[in-house]
Amino acid sequence: MVQILCQQQIIILSGVFSGISLRIFEYFDLILEYDSKRVNGGVKAKLFNHLNILVGALDLKDISGGISYSFQL
């Protein structure tokens, strides 16, 4: 069971969920997942070998995104 806080509501996901990521280039991935209720999709790009940018569509309708920076210690 996974709980997600979304717009002041707790969404409980139960059931089968899965995902797949397909690397198109060394720096570009296509992402597709099923979260037991909806199908979500997105793209992830890695820039300058450290900066990750993710843009997705929740339920293939609502846009979401994120930025992260990764490095080795």
ABEGO torsion letter per residue (X at the ends): XBBBBBGGBBBBBBEBBBBBBBBABAABBBBBBBAGABBBBBBBBBBGGABBBBBBBBGGABBBBBBBBBBBX
